[in-house]
Amino acid sequence: MSNFSDVMDYLGLSQDEAARVLNSSADEIVRWRNTNEAPPLHIWQSLVQMLDDVRRSAEEAAKSADLDHLEASDLNRVTLNMPSQMSSDLAGPKRAATALAVATLARVFV
């Protein structure tokens, strides 16, 4: 496995989704995931944008919560919006952002 593979897993991207949003072939995605061959710089830049979308969405969701009245049951109702079209069409990045937002908010109870 490669670092590229780890990023793909973190974002919850399937091979086909990655090929579509990264404008590459499924064969390239498989090769980059399973070998030490790194993708070109523009692929990394697109992944960084998606990771930034995840972080920003999680931060905004956490900031919008009413911490003075937060209850544990609220953690199951966290909703958020993904800022870019690239990430908003995909379930994986939204799940990653939701998980980060919930973890941030859960710290209130620790």
Sequence and secondary structure as in RCSB ss.txt:
>XXXX:A:sequence
MSNFSDVMDYLGLSQDEAARVLNSSADEIVRWRNTNEAPPLHIWQSLVQMLDDVRRSAEEAAKSADLDHLEASDL
NRVTLNMPSQMSSDLAGPKRAATALAVATLARVFV
>XXXX:A:secstr
  HHHHHHHHHT  HHHHHHHTTS HHHHHHHHHSS    HHHHHHHHHHHHHHHHHHHHHHHTS GGG  GGGG
GG     SSHHHHT HHHHHHHHHHHHHHHHGGG 
